[in-house]
Amino acid sequence: MKIMNGTKAIRGVIAERKVRQSDLAVKLCMSHNVLSENINRNRMSLGNFCKILDAMGYDVVVVDRETGKSVCRVMQE
């Protein structure tokens, strides 16, 4: 599954936290080129999306659209 608008969300988080992609890549044990490709070419899997947000201190939460209630929180193992 590809994330639509995932790169926009990741870019926003990076800007908000004032983190360099190279520093984030080190934290993720990922090459800077791979991280950059994920972000800049919109080739991010759901797993990488969650992994990046987790590394930056964010949670991914699944919300029921009808009720607005949180169904579950996606956690990295």
MOURNOR-V693441 format. One line per field, one symbol per residue. burial: I if it has 9 or more other C-alpha atoms within 8 Angstrom, else O. A space follows every 50 residues. Layout:
burial: ???
This chain:
burial: OOIOOIIOOIIOIIOOOOOOIOOIIIOIOIOIOOIIIIIOOIIIIIOOII IIIIIOOOIIIIIIOOOOOIOOIIOOO
